[in-house]
Amino acid sequence: QVQLVESGGGLVQAGGSLRLSCAASGRTGSSYVMGWFRQAPGNERKFVAAISWNYGTYYADSVKGRFTISRDNAKNTVYLQMNSLKPEDTAVYFCAATTSLGNEYHYWGQGTQVTVSS
């Protein structure tokens, strides 16, 4: 079992930056693929970014060039640096973990709210 706890959300003006963190505990391992997803009100949850065990990164087109995912395996923590934020980035952001790319994400955090004002 893996427990994930997100932090770092908040209110920011358009053009600003935030860094989200996801601390993992339990049966964690550097081999897990870690991902970030987001869900805006009335919308389905959507993929944002993922990072593999060997630091390969993957991004949704909507955030490429603005968001950066990274991981510190020694701290069991994954980060999402979000720059040039837009109002449409407003959502609850979730951290998730899976055993390999392409597999369903089995472990999810509770989410952290990000609100971008115009």
C-alpha positions in Angstrom: 0.0 0.0 0.0 1.2 3.5 -0.9 0.0 6.7 0.7 0.3 10.0 -1.2 -0.1 13.5 0.3 -0.1 16.6 -1.9 0.8 20.1 -0.8 1.6 23.5 -2.3 -1.7 24.5 -3.8 -3.1 27.9 -3.4 -4.3 31.1 -5.1 -2.1 32.8 -7.6 -2.5 35.5 -10.3 -2.3 34.6 -13.9 1.4 34.5 -15.0 2.5 33.4 -11.6 4.1 30.2 -10.4 3.4 27.4 -7.9 5.2 24.3 -6.9 3.3 21.3 -5.8 4.8 18.5 -3.8 3.7 14.9 -3.3 5.1 12.9 -0.4 4.9 9.2 -0.7 5.0 6.7 2.2 4.2 3.1 2.8 5.3 0.5 0.3 7.1 3.1 -1.8 9.9 2.5 -4.3 11.9 4.5 -6.8 10.6 2.1 -9.5 7.1 3.6 -9.3 5.9 5.8 -12.1 4.5 9.0 -10.5 1.9 11.2 -12.2 0.0 14.4 -11.7 -3.6 14.8 -12.8 -6.1 17.6 -12.4 -9.9 18.0 -12.3 -11.7 21.2 -12.9 -15.3 21.7 -11.6 -17.7 19.8 -13.9 -14.9 18.1 -15.8 -13.3 14.7 -15.8 -9.9 14.2 -14.3 -7.2 14.7 -16.8 -3.5 13.7 -17.1 -1.0 16.5 -16.6 2.4 15.0 -16.3 4.3 11.8 -15.3 7.8 10.8 -14.5 9.3 7.3 -14.7 11.8 5.5 -12.5 14.6 6.5 -14.8 13.4 10.2 -14.9 11.7 10.0 -18.3 9.0 12.8 -18.4 5.7 13.1 -20.1 3.4 16.0 -20.4 0.0 16.9 -21.6 0.1 19.3 -24.6 -1.7 22.0 -22.6 1.2 22.3 -20.0 4.3 21.6 -22.1 6.9 24.3 -21.7 5.2 25.7 -18.6 5.1 22.8 -16.1 8.0 20.6 -15.0 7.7 17.3 -13.1 10.7 16.0 -11.1 11.3 13.5 -8.4 13.7 13.1 -5.4 13.8 9.4 -4.7 15.8 9.9 -1.5 12.9 11.9 -0.1 10.1 9.9 -1.8 8.8 13.1 -3.1 7.6 14.2 -6.5 7.2 17.8 -7.6 5.3 19.8 -10.2 6.7 23.2 -10.9 4.0 25.3 -12.6 5.0 28.5 -14.3 3.1 31.0 -16.5 -0.1 29.9 -14.9 -3.4 30.6 -16.7 -7.0 30.7 -15.3 -7.7 27.5 -17.2 -5.1 25.7 -15.0 -7.5 26.2 -12.1 -8.4 22.7 -10.7 -7.8 20.2 -8.0 -4.4 18.6 -8.6 -3.9 14.9 -7.7 -0.7 12.9 -7.3 -0.9 9.3 -8.4 1.4 6.2 -8.6 1.6 3.1 -10.7 4.0 0.3 -11.2 4.8 1.0 -14.8 3.9 3.3 -17.7 0.6 2.4 -19.4 -0.8 0.7 -16.3 -3.7 2.1 -14.4 -2.8 4.3 -11.5 -3.6 2.4 -8.4 -2.7 5.0 -5.7 -4.1 8.5 -5.4 -3.6 11.4 -3.1 -6.5 13.5 -1.8 -5.7 16.5 -4.0 -4.7 20.1 -3.6 -6.6 23.1 -4.9 -4.9 25.4 -7.4 -6.8 28.6 -8.3 -5.4 31.0 -10.9 -7.1 34.4 -11.0 -7.2 36.6 -14.1 
